[in-house]
Amino acid sequence: MRRDQSILKKIVSLLFLGLVFHSNLVFSQHASASADYDVERMRLLLQASSLHLFTSNQGLIDIDSAVQLACAAQLRRATLVYDEGFNPDGKRLPGDSIVTPTQLAAAKRQLRTLKEKERVLLLLELGIHYLIRTGSAKDDMDSAYRYLSKAKSDAVEIDQRLAEEASIILARYYIKNNEPERGKNELLTVLSRRLQEKNPRAIAQIEEGLGTFLPYEDADKEMYLRRALHSYERLHDKIKQIDIWNRIVDVHFRQSKIDSVKIELLHTLDMQDSVGFKHTHYTHNVMSWVEFVMSNPYKGLFHATQAVKIMESTRDTTFAPFFYLRLGSAYQSLGHHEEALLWLERSITKNFRKNSRLLWYKSFFVVVQVLADLKRYEEGLKVVKEIIDEYPPDNEFDKMSVAYITGLCYEGLRQDDKAENSYREMVHWAEQLHDKQMVKDKAHAFALFSFFLADHSKHQEAKTYVAKARAMLTPGGLVGTRLQIYQAEFKIDSASGNHLAAIRDYKQFTALKDSLFNVNRTKQIEELKIQYETERQQKDLDLLSQKSEFQQSQLQNERLTKNITFGGSALLVILLVLLYHRYRVNQQKEKEIYKKNQALQKLVEEKEWLLKEIHHRVKNNLQVVVSLLSTQSSYLDNEPAQIAIRNSQHRMHAMSLIHQQLYQSDNVATIKMSGYIHELVNYLKESLHTGDKIDFEENVNDIELDVSQAVPVGLILNEAITNSIKYAFANREKGIICVTMKRQDSKFDVILKIRDNGSGFPAEFDIQEITSFGLSLIKGLTKQLGGQFHFSSDKGVVLVIEFTDENSAKTKGMLFKA
């Protein structure tokens, strides 16, 4: 059954996150209501609303689903609740616009382009995305672990604090993945490191993480929350103190420490007021429930009324059904049925019913209960049928509640057999409730059934259920539950002849009932209603006044508009005449400009054609020289002379390739170095007959150089590659020559690197002693480029040339002058 409940919770959570909110207007209202909140107050609002949503649904959704819904209601990204440690200011993160269900592929592609910290941040965002997805599917949890562990390992080499934050989120993964001890150890490791650093805020944050993430069953959970609270008190951080108090209230709420919860809630309300936090309706709503449990119905009604007023004034109405339900239930408990129906009907309007079942479904139970109190039993059964036909109950709590209100209506109609069957079904589903938050509801079901059995002379069985109800009755207990228990015990004791006990039971019943419905309380309730209605009417009057002022303003604007229209028409006629005259003049000028442009265009085309023709002829002339050198070499028997001629041929060809590219390109000013280097390498590879002995690697950015720079670069490449082919691999079967050219952020913005993995220089080799023509040529060409060069020998020879791209320098200079 526990496993079935877990699956049910996942299904309900999936449905809950699929909600479409009832109006675009609601969203726009939220944005304006919290528009003046800084990131700390916004996080507090998201935490408070999601915790309220999670607790109110008594375990039917998980906390991450509640967070996602709260963030959607405030038009905020869900990461904002989880990234405080590594993004305290709530700044834009690399994946803000792409870590979404529809953009995950783009986010994963972007991972390959980011470096260092930006990459780690995107890994964290992806990990959080999968970690908080509804249902905790195995694939999602595996993805979460993969991204979070990668973020942690990458961050260790970049930023130790960022690595710690990755550890904290990874710990949350372990705890959610049913590995609480592993998660706790991860957090304690971070705590130990931060204690050594003696950074108070960092220590407070990890204490908060332990108190927040540890399971409710962990005995240390409250202890770490208290430690975090004291740390934030020393830091004078009231916002974080409020957040921690909310979490402590949640722990005590689950432990049924109602007295503590009340004191803590009152303290939280005071602190919220002191920091200007306007959304206090979540706290008032819980306070209302606590007061009713503690048999203070008037105070409960007061807080329920305050919650609705504040909710409406802040226009934070996405979760309005919760607040209307609480206020309606407050009136129903006090016997004010018409007022109860008024508020309950607001909580189950068609819009809410259509879009957000978990927000309103409980309201429908209370509506039928109120109809039963008014003896409108057939109407109540009709409502039950209408609702469950369209929205059948899908969990044990709702099934129990449907059975309860159905039995209530049948009992009122004197159809006792049907009533008993419904109550027995209610008890059956109550037995299936295992969540601690539902103990009070379970006790109420047993108490109600015990009274029904006692009322129908089934005293022995009634005793059994009274005992069960009393065993589950927490301190204070629900008022209705206690009334049912006293009534059942009165009937049981009367039937068994125990008159003294029966008198005691009846006295307890009447005393509790009188405390709820005495004249004084009724007067207070009426005063509260009048106060609320007066404030509401005042708001309506203010609205009418504003509307009247707006209409007056509109009339004045209309008069002004008429005057402006008449004057504007006259001016318009004058302007049209002037514009027409101007148009004729401009038309004549445009014709002249067009003719001049045509002539200039023709000149530009002729110039480009001439430049291409020049490059073509230079290329042909260089090829002729190469051919002449080739012919001359065939008549020479001197090997050094032949080598010198071949070297000259290669140099000529390197220059020829440049002019060939310029001739073939639309751009006659610059050379695309990636294509040029590729052609030059292929030429040298073929002309020097390297075959499969040498592999060439090219890593060239999209760089375009002016001809005056491309020629020296080509000659340098020719010298360096030729030397590597000839000398680097003399004693090796296989070698690699790598050519790299890219931009860099330094004084020289282009770096050219030619590297081989050959035998390198001998240990006693001194580059300064070499006086070869090739090296002299490289030195001279580097000087011509205005750059610098150096050799190194590490598993081969590396030649590095650094220079400034003249085109880039000119562009920067123009921008600077502009």
CORLINUR-V707166 format. One record per backbone hydrogen bond with DSSP energy under -1.0 kcal/mol. CO is the residue of the C=O (numbers start at 0). NH is the residue of the N-H. Records with the same first field share a line. If there is no record, write none. Layout:
# CORLINUR-V707166
CO: NH ; NH
This chain:
# CORLINUR-V707166
0: 4
1: 5
2: 6
3: 7
4: 8
5: 9
6: 10
7: 11
8: 12
9: 13
10: 14
11: 15
12: 16
15: 18
22: 26
23: 27
24: 28
25: 29
26: 30
27: 31
28: 32
29: 33
33: 36
37: 41
38: 42
39: 43
40: 44
41: 45
42: 46
43: 47
44: 48
45: 49
46: 50
47: 51
48: 52
49: 53
50: 54
51: 55
52: 56
54: 57
56: 59
61: 65
62: 66
63: 67
64: 68
65: 69
66: 70
67: 71
68: 72
69: 73
70: 75
71: 74
76: 79
77: 80
78: 81 ; 82
82: 86
86: 89
92: 95
94: 98
97: 99
99: 102
102: 106
103: 107
104: 108
105: 109
106: 110
108: 111
109: 112 ; 113
114: 117
115: 119
116: 120
117: 121
118: 122
119: 123
120: 124
121: 125
122: 126
123: 127
124: 128
125: 129
126: 130
127: 131
132: 135
136: 140
137: 141
138: 142
139: 143
140: 144
141: 145
142: 146
143: 147
144: 148
145: 149
146: 150
147: 151
148: 152
149: 153
150: 154
151: 155
154: 157 ; 158
158: 162
159: 163
160: 164
161: 165
162: 166
163: 167
164: 168
165: 169
166: 170
167: 171
168: 172
169: 173
170: 174
171: 175
172: 176
173: 178
174: 177
178: 182
179: 183
180: 184
181: 185
182: 186
183: 187
184: 188
185: 189
186: 190
187: 191
188: 192
189: 193
190: 194
191: 195
192: 196
193: 197 ; 198
198: 202
199: 203
200: 204
201: 205
202: 206
203: 207
204: 208
205: 209
206: 210
207: 211
208: 212
209: 213
214: 217
217: 220
219: 223
220: 224
221: 225
222: 226
223: 227
224: 228
225: 229
226: 230
227: 231
228: 232
229: 233
230: 234
231: 236
236: 240
237: 241
238: 242
239: 243
240: 244
241: 245
242: 246
243: 247
244: 248
245: 249
246: 250
247: 251
248: 252
249: 253
250: 254
251: 256
252: 255
255: 257
256: 260
257: 261
258: 262
259: 263
260: 264
261: 265
262: 266
263: 267
264: 268
265: 269
266: 270
267: 271
268: 272
269: 273
270: 274
271: 276
272: 275
277: 279
279: 283
280: 284
281: 285
282: 286
283: 287
284: 288
285: 289
286: 290
287: 291
288: 292
289: 293
290: 295
291: 294
295: 299
296: 300
297: 301
298: 302
299: 303
300: 304
301: 305
302: 306
303: 307
304: 308
305: 309
306: 310
307: 311
308: 312
309: 313
310: 315
314: 316
316: 319
318: 321
319: 323
320: 324
321: 325
322: 326
323: 327
324: 328
325: 329
326: 330
327: 331
328: 332
329: 333
330: 335
331: 334
334: 336
335: 339
336: 340
337: 341
338: 342
339: 343
340: 344
342: 346
348: 352
349: 353
350: 354
351: 355
355: 358
356: 360
359: 362
361: 365
362: 366
363: 367
364: 368
365: 369
366: 370
367: 371
368: 372
369: 373
370: 375
371: 374
375: 379
376: 380
377: 381
378: 382
379: 383
380: 384
381: 385
382: 386
383: 387
384: 388
385: 389
386: 390
394: 398
395: 399
396: 400
397: 401
398: 402
399: 403
400: 404
401: 405
402: 406
403: 407
404: 408
405: 409
406: 410
407: 411
408: 412
409: 414
410: 413
413: 415
414: 418
415: 419
416: 420
417: 421
418: 422
419: 423
420: 424
421: 425
422: 426
423: 427
424: 428
425: 429
426: 430
429: 432
434: 437
435: 438
437: 441
438: 442
439: 443
440: 444
441: 445
442: 446
443: 447
444: 448
445: 449
446: 450
447: 451
448: 452
449: 453
450: 454
452: 457
453: 456
457: 461
458: 462
459: 463
460: 464
461: 465
462: 466
463: 467
464: 468
465: 469
466: 470
467: 471
474: 476
477: 481
478: 482
479: 483
480: 484
481: 485
482: 486
483: 487
484: 488
485: 489
486: 490
487: 491
488: 492
489: 493
490: 494
491: 495
492: 497
493: 496
496: 498
497: 501
498: 502
499: 503
500: 504
501: 505
502: 506
503: 507
504: 508
505: 509
506: 510
507: 511
508: 512
509: 513
510: 514
512: 516
517: 521
518: 522
519: 523
520: 524
521: 525
522: 526
523: 527
524: 528
525: 529
526: 530
527: 531
528: 532
529: 533
530: 534
531: 535
532: 536
533: 537
534: 538
535: 539
536: 540
537: 541
538: 542
539: 543
540: 544
541: 545
542: 546
543: 547
544: 548
545: 549
546: 550
547: 551
548: 552
549: 553
550: 554
551: 555
552: 556
553: 557
554: 558
555: 559
556: 560
557: 561
558: 562
559: 563
560: 564
561: 565
562: 566
563: 567
564: 568
565: 569
566: 570
567: 571
568: 572
569: 573
570: 574
571: 575
572: 576
573: 577
574: 578
575: 579
576: 580
577: 581
578: 582
579: 583
580: 584
581: 585
582: 586
583: 587
584: 588
585: 589
586: 590
587: 591
588: 592
589: 593
590: 594
591: 595
592: 596
593: 597
594: 598
595: 599
596: 600
597: 601
598: 602
599: 603
600: 604
601: 605
602: 606
603: 607
604: 608
605: 609
606: 610
607: 611
608: 612
609: 613
610: 614
611: 615
612: 616
613: 617
614: 618
615: 619
616: 620
617: 621
618: 622
619: 623
620: 624
621: 625
622: 626
623: 627
624: 628
625: 629
626: 630
627: 631
628: 632
631: 634
632: 635
637: 641
638: 642
639: 643
640: 644
641: 645
642: 646
643: 647
644: 648
645: 649
646: 650
647: 651
648: 652
649: 653
650: 654
651: 655
652: 656
654: 658
655: 659
656: 660
657: 661
658: 662
659: 663
660: 664
670: 704
671: 675
672: 676
673: 677
674: 678
675: 679
676: 680
677: 681
678: 682
679: 683
680: 684
681: 685
682: 686
683: 687
684: 689
685: 688
689: 692
692: 734
694: 736
696: 738
698: 740
700: 702
702: 672
704: 670
705: 708 ; 709
706: 710
708: 712
709: 713
710: 714
711: 715
712: 716
713: 717
714: 718
715: 719
716: 720
717: 721
718: 722
719: 723
720: 724
721: 725
722: 726
723: 727
727: 758
728: 731
734: 694
735: 756
736: 696
737: 754
738: 698
739: 752
740: 700
741: 750
743: 745
748: 743
749: 802
750: 741
751: 800
752: 739
753: 798
754: 737
761: 764
765: 768
766: 769
771: 775
772: 776
773: 777
774: 778
775: 779
776: 780
777: 781
778: 782
779: 783
780: 784
781: 786
787: 801
789: 799
791: 797
796: 755
797: 791
798: 753
799: 789
800: 751
801: 787
802: 749
804: 808
805: 809
806: 810
807: 811
808: 812
809: 813
810: 814
811: 815
812: 816
813: 817
